[in-house]
Amino acid sequence: MITFLLNQTPVQIHEAAPSLSVLDWLRTKSAQRGTKEGCASGDCGACTVVIGAPGDHGVEYRHVNACLMLVGQLHGKHLITVEGLSEPSAQTPEQLHPVQRAMVECHGSQCGFCTPGFIMSMFALYMNFDQCPPRDTVIAHLGGNLCRCTGYRPILDACERMYEYPRSSDTFRPAAQAFFDARQPTPAVMSEGPRQFTAPESLAELLKLRQQWPDARLIAGGTDLSLAFTQALETPAQVISLTDVAELQQMTEHNDCLEIGAAVSYERFLPTLLQHYQEAEEMFHRLGSKQIRHSGTLGGSLGNASPIGDPAPLLLALQADLQLVGPGGSRWVPVSEFFLAYRETVLKDDEVIASVRVPKRRPSQALYCYKISKRIEDDISTVLLVLSFDITDGHMHNVRSGFGGMAAIPMSSESLNAALEGQPLTLDTLEQAGQVLADDFNPMSDVRATRQYRLQVCQNLLLRVGYEQQAMAQVRIQHAAL
Amino acid sequence: MRHFETRLPKSSHNAVGRPSPHDSAVTQVTGRAHYIDDQPLPADALHAYPVLAPVAQGTLKQIDSAEVEQWPGVLAVLTTEDIPGRRDIGPVFPGDVLLVEDRIHYHGQPVAVVVAESYELARRAARAVSVEVDAEAAQLTVQKAVADQRWVRPPFTLTRGDIDQGFAGSDHELAGEISLGGQEHFYLEGQVALVSPTDDGGLFVKCSTQHPSEVQHLVADVLNKPMQAVTVEMRRMGGGFGGKETQAAQWAILAAMAADVTGRTVKLRLARADDFRLTGKRHPFWNRYRVGFDDEGRIQAADIEVNGNCGYSPDLSDAIVDRAMFHADNTYFYEQVRITGHRAKTDTVSHTAFRGFGGPQGMIVAEAIMDDVARHLGKDPADIRRVNLYSPGRDQTPYHQTVDQFVVGDMMQKLMDEADYTSRRQAIAEFNRTSPIIRKGLSITPVKFGISFTVQHLNQAGALVHVYTDGSIHLNHGGTEMGQGLNVKVQQIVAQAFGVPLASVGVSATRTDKVPNTSATAASSGSDLNGMAALNAANTIKQRLIEFLVERDGADPDSFVFEQGQVQYDQGSLTFKELAKAAYEARISLSSTGYYATPKIHFNRAEGKGRPFFYFAHGVSMTEVEVDTLTGEQAVTRVDILHDVGHSLNPAIDIGQIEGGFVQGMGWLTTEDLRWDDQGALASFGPATYKIPAIGDMPAEFNVRLYDSENPETTVFRSKAVGEPPFMLANSVWCAIRDAVSSLSDYRFSPPLTAPATPESILAAVTATRAWSLQKQEHDDAE
């Protein structure tokens, strides 16, 4: 049985398809159609809902895409939808939640179809900030919500306006706390006919299930896998959710490395990782949207083995290792040896990715992390270039690179590493070294860019490294989302 | 009454001119606003889904659905053989078949429709139907179509003066070309229709469409029913932008067919990826131009060819390419001019209406020309623009309509003063001289957009107004609400007429049985046409009320003032509610239809002469950008806009249209990149690969103001249309990017810049500019 709190009402689900999304459950099973389907692929934000879960500081609320989360993954959570923000009888702006009132008074809705999703992203902002945060925080919060009508200005205004009204009393946390307190822990199991969903709570349990159901789909954030259900119309016999497995949710700081559980969401591990590698901040803030980063995980991205998954090139350059666990025990594999071919890895059928170990920063280490995409926010990389080296007396040592979008797998360029090793960090060196990229890479032309552009821009990005060193000139465009 | 004067009284109680919120604002923010997919379904409702052709070009051999039809829950698989009536649903010209008959015209073209008990099942079954074809090579490029003279409609040319004489007498000559991408509408609510059979053999259709009357007409024709047996209702769309003008019909018709066959309610909703694949886009264009000009940059001769990539069928392409031609002058007078329009046929989905309707693709040619001329002469592009503006005596458009409102010069001057054009241009040039990577660009571009459907008979509208005995008012009009705020504007107009609070006027869903034979809500005409029709209806009732009191009380008919829910006249006063009740008891009809037809317009297409537009809407925008010359990335850092909406009916709604239009135009010219693979399948078929502007793309500084002027023509309260014109304000983004890149040549080379100006396109322009500069350097060194 799956139990959760929907707005102020406890819900129990015994029967449902294992791959049923929260969105489809809301719209087709529970007649709550305020949450809209814009794309069913996590790219538009129209279906944004807010999920509450017990956290380090009481109940924590995060906005996610309801089209990507499975209904089984609601087990033990608080789901807030647009219907939950104000009374159904509310008619005047004053009777609405401040978030809703601000959208009305700032003329933030035109066709209105994206509006419930924006309202929920703004509500998450409201729940997490007592006062209006700086504009770049607001933009980062709403980067996963698309509006085709307004041009966004009135929506940004509404984010400020909502803080100008008397603050709405929080009826959500008390309700959630009461629900969590009263809840009897039950296994998260749900089925429809022979098809089953389950969410094990321990690694041992997970490995057992994996043997029992070799064809089961493993889902963490679902930010990619859910598209197999909504777009490819796959109907898996079993779905195993990894998000409740305690061991996969751990984050440990060792003396020489950070160990990040494979099912820890981006937003949870980023503050820690970025303390060490602040240069990766832009790349992570452009990895999907806030909604995606609230759900997505390192284990999911690496296991998926996409050539354009953003974390892999960084992990390559940082020489991270993966812990793979199976019935026979655990093994550590360097990220550089994990990918075999297009969407093929060394992970065995009965194994799972348990954690990622990222070495801590060396004092002399420099890191450059550049993402190129057609749109700055929430776009898949055309190319991603990561370069790490130690700098002593102006020379580069221990050069490690990571590239996305340049080959069938995320790859380091050994030729580039070698060409830069021991060389002085100058524009000339970088320009010359860029020539060797053509030796290692033969990128494809596709919907995002041509082969020529990919090569040329990687060579040019090496120059950006050099210009950044000079610190004389403006090196980056001033985009509001950067 | 076909047309009448309206002016707003000087009063602080006017409903018109207020920034009233959208009529559905509260229901939208609470999630209570129903869109079609939100409607509760009857327990036995069914779902329909199209079966798609697997190739872009070829012959359909066989559809094998025998196995799928055995699936539990699958009720039927319908093909063209099951169509009782008309099989071609071309809205103006034939060419759009409902389901493939023999020839397959584009990748994904519907060949059949599956009817099943659930949405998921219908989709899965549709994929499982086996479609056997003889594939042929697809022809996908507009250049090839132009070379082959492969048209969906014949070419058409506008001429004024003698082009050869113009070139012979010109001091300088330049030529260029420009490739413009298409644009996916990306309305957040995809195509959807819900059809229920009625007990008398008719059909009740709910459809997300900008054109309920056309859906009604086509459903009736395809199913061999009279139009009166089909009612179409449309409360609101989750965005339209032209994408639901003609291309909402097919899905409604397929659902109607399924409903008619099964006798049950049927819904058809396209999943987003299929919505991308199966519906037409903004036309990609490939345009060429040759201009002659004098030392001041005055255009002496312009020879322009616009080539619209129409896809496989005419759809609305005749009028769309016409509008591109009508706007290839923009605000500029060409002394001698020839504009040729080609409607190129390619093997893709049929491209269709999209905000601007070809106007943007034509207008940007004029802006490219101004910049090219400026670079050639080493002058400021703003000066070249100003010297070419239409002015008294230089006022004939290429289609022989006389321009008679000359506000663009004043608007440009005001904006340049307010936004410090001159000093910023200097500062930017200074910055660029020493900046190795980032280059800034600045551009000011004007817009002049012709208002009216260029097909004359479409310029008409109807409305229906009822006053109830409690003084509340029911309003219905033929326009459709897609987010643009049409309903609240028409509400304001009716509230203004009766002098009642806005809340007294309720606006209801557009329905073909309330207001018949409507035009599409398109061409920015929604409030011009329907507002006037509603005003006509309200005035008819108001006149009856006045006459009633004149007769009853001997009142002076000129003494009446309707304001704040009160009616005051020389013999007394009463509330509007009291008046409604009294009139009812005196057996006065409190219901009226209203009608409006735009005056003055005419166009002789054979001669290319006339007055296709009632008036022009204007705007000016100034954009500053930053370009990364290493990567081609760009950011729009500041935008200033001054826009002419005449006397605004609702400034909040109008500013929303201007800002939204600008950002949508910016998307077309920057991030929105449609790609087809070499098999003719759309490769960018969803928001993962097709990127509309996100919130951070909004200009960091974004100043939008309304230009204070009234419409010289007698439109409703002297307002102007606002839906499409602001889209083209974004031309300044493209020009500013080109300006930034041009700085690499010290502003002497006008780089080719393919739209959308993606990072790759911009980097190509950077490379070309550097190559030009290098060549020039070598040439100069050699001399």
Chai-1 contact restraints between the chains, C-beta under 6 A:
chainA,res_idxA,chainB,res_idxB,connection_type,confidence,min_distance_angstrom,max_distance_angstrom,comment,restraint_id
A,R33,B,D38,contact,1.0,0.0,6.0,A-B,restraint_1
A,G34,B,G31,contact,1.0,0.0,6.0,A-B,restraint_2
A,G38,B,L188,contact,1.0,0.0,6.0,A-B,restraint_3
A,C39,B,R272,contact,1.0,0.0,6.0,A-B,restraint_4
A,C39,B,P687,contact,1.0,0.0,6.0,A-B,restraint_5
A,S41,B,G686,contact,1.0,0.0,6.0,A-B,restraint_6
A,D43,B,P687,contact,1.0,0.0,6.0,A-B,restraint_7
A,D43,B,A688,contact,1.0,0.0,6.0,A-B,restraint_8
A,C44,B,P687,contact,1.0,0.0,6.0,A-B,restraint_9
A,A46,B,L188,contact,1.0,0.0,6.0,A-B,restraint_10
A,V82,B,G31,contact,1.0,0.0,6.0,A-B,restraint_11
A,E83,B,G31,contact,1.0,0.0,6.0,A-B,restraint_12
A,Q100,B,V29,contact,1.0,0.0,6.0,A-B,restraint_13
A,M103,B,V29,contact,1.0,0.0,6.0,A-B,restraint_14
A,V104,B,P21,contact,1.0,0.0,6.0,A-B,restraint_15
A,V104,B,A25,contact,1.0,0.0,6.0,A-B,restraint_16
A,V104,B,V26,contact,1.0,0.0,6.0,A-B,restraint_17
A,V104,B,V29,contact,1.0,0.0,6.0,A-B,restraint_18
A,H107,B,A652,contact,1.0,0.0,6.0,A-B,restraint_19
A,H107,B,G656,contact,1.0,0.0,6.0,A-B,restraint_20
A,S109,B,A25,contact,1.0,0.0,6.0,A-B,restraint_21
A,S109,B,Q28,contact,1.0,0.0,6.0,A-B,restraint_22
A,Q110,B,G483,contact,1.0,0.0,6.0,A-B,restraint_23
A,Q110,B,G656,contact,1.0,0.0,6.0,A-B,restraint_24
A,C111,B,G238,contact,1.0,0.0,6.0,A-B,restraint_25
A,C111,B,G239,contact,1.0,0.0,6.0,A-B,restraint_26
A,C111,B,M482,contact,1.0,0.0,6.0,A-B,restraint_27
A,C111,B,G483,contact,1.0,0.0,6.0,A-B,restraint_28
A,G112,B,S24,contact,1.0,0.0,6.0,A-B,restraint_29
A,G112,B,Q28,contact,1.0,0.0,6.0,A-B,restraint_30
A,G112,B,A33,contact,1.0,0.0,6.0,A-B,restraint_31
A,F113,B,L188,contact,1.0,0.0,6.0,A-B,restraint_32
A,F113,B,E189,contact,1.0,0.0,6.0,A-B,restraint_33
A,F113,B,G238,contact,1.0,0.0,6.0,A-B,restraint_34
A,C114,B,L188,contact,1.0,0.0,6.0,A-B,restraint_35
A,T115,B,Q28,contact,1.0,0.0,6.0,A-B,restraint_36
A,T115,B,V29,contact,1.0,0.0,6.0,A-B,restraint_37
A,P116,B,G31,contact,1.0,0.0,6.0,A-B,restraint_38
A,I119,B,V29,contact,1.0,0.0,6.0,A-B,restraint_39
A,I139,B,I695,contact,1.0,0.0,6.0,A-B,restraint_40
A,I139,B,G696,contact,1.0,0.0,6.0,A-B,restraint_41
A,L142,B,I695,contact,1.0,0.0,6.0,A-B,restraint_42
A,G143,B,A694,contact,1.0,0.0,6.0,A-B,restraint_43
A,G143,B,I695,contact,1.0,0.0,6.0,A-B,restraint_44
A,L146,B,I692,contact,1.0,0.0,6.0,A-B,restraint_45
A,R148,B,F186,contact,1.0,0.0,6.0,A-B,restraint_46
A,R148,B,L188,contact,1.0,0.0,6.0,A-B,restraint_47
A,R148,B,G239,contact,1.0,0.0,6.0,A-B,restraint_48
A,C149,B,G483,contact,1.0,0.0,6.0,A-B,restraint_49
A,C149,B,G660,contact,1.0,0.0,6.0,A-B,restraint_50
A,T150,B,G656,contact,1.0,0.0,6.0,A-B,restraint_51
A,T150,B,G660,contact,1.0,0.0,6.0,A-B,restraint_52
A,G151,B,E659,contact,1.0,0.0,6.0,A-B,restraint_53
A,G151,B,G660,contact,1.0,0.0,6.0,A-B,restraint_54
A,G151,B,V663,contact,1.0,0.0,6.0,A-B,restraint_55
A,Y152,B,I695,contact,1.0,0.0,6.0,A-B,restraint_56
A,Y152,B,M698,contact,1.0,0.0,6.0,A-B,restraint_57
A,R153,B,E659,contact,1.0,0.0,6.0,A-B,restraint_58
A,R153,B,F702,contact,1.0,0.0,6.0,A-B,restraint_59
A,L233,B,R124,contact,1.0,0.0,6.0,A-B,restraint_60
A,I372,B,T631,contact,1.0,0.0,6.0,A-B,restraint_61
A,K374,B,T671,contact,1.0,0.0,6.0,A-B,restraint_62
A,K374,B,K691,contact,1.0,0.0,6.0,A-B,restraint_63
A,K374,B,T758,contact,1.0,0.0,6.0,A-B,restraint_64
A,R375,B,T671,contact,1.0,0.0,6.0,A-B,restraint_65
A,R375,B,K691,contact,1.0,0.0,6.0,A-B,restraint_66
A,I376,B,G696,contact,1.0,0.0,6.0,A-B,restraint_67
A,E377,B,A694,contact,1.0,0.0,6.0,A-B,restraint_68
A,E377,B,G696,contact,1.0,0.0,6.0,A-B,restraint_69
A,D379,B,K691,contact,1.0,0.0,6.0,A-B,restraint_70
A,V447,B,R675,contact,1.0,0.0,6.0,A-B,restraint_71
A,V447,B,A683,contact,1.0,0.0,6.0,A-B,restraint_72
A,V447,B,S684,contact,1.0,0.0,6.0,A-B,restraint_73
A,V447,B,T689,contact,1.0,0.0,6.0,A-B,restraint_74
A,A449,B,E760,contact,1.0,0.0,6.0,A-B,restraint_75
A,Y453,B,E760,contact,1.0,0.0,6.0,A-B,restraint_76
A,V457,B,T631,contact,1.0,0.0,6.0,A-B,restraint_77
A,N460,B,L630,contact,1.0,0.0,6.0,A-B,restraint_78
A,L463,B,L630,contact,1.0,0.0,6.0,A-B,restraint_79
A,R464,B,L630,contact,1.0,0.0,6.0,A-B,restraint_80
A,Y467,B,I437,contact,1.0,0.0,6.0,A-B,restraint_81
A,A473,B,S435,contact,1.0,0.0,6.0,A-B,restraint_82
A,A473,B,P436,contact,1.0,0.0,6.0,A-B,restraint_83
A,Q474,B,I438,contact,1.0,0.0,6.0,A-B,restraint_84
A,V475,B,I437,contact,1.0,0.0,6.0,A-B,restraint_85
A,I477,B,E626,contact,1.0,0.0,6.0,A-B,restraint_86
A,I477,B,D628,contact,1.0,0.0,6.0,A-B,restraint_87
A,I477,B,E633,contact,1.0,0.0,6.0,A-B,restraint_88
A,I477,B,A635,contact,1.0,0.0,6.0,A-B,restraint_89
A,Q478,B,E626,contact,1.0,0.0,6.0,A-B,restraint_90
A,Q478,B,A635,contact,1.0,0.0,6.0,A-B,restraint_91
A,Q478,B,T637,contact,1.0,0.0,6.0,A-B,restraint_92
A,H479,B,A635,contact,1.0,0.0,6.0,A-B,restraint_93
A,A480,B,G696,contact,1.0,0.0,6.0,A-B,restraint_94
A,A480,B,A700,contact,1.0,0.0,6.0,A-B,restraint_95
A,A481,B,G696,contact,1.0,0.0,6.0,A-B,restraint_96
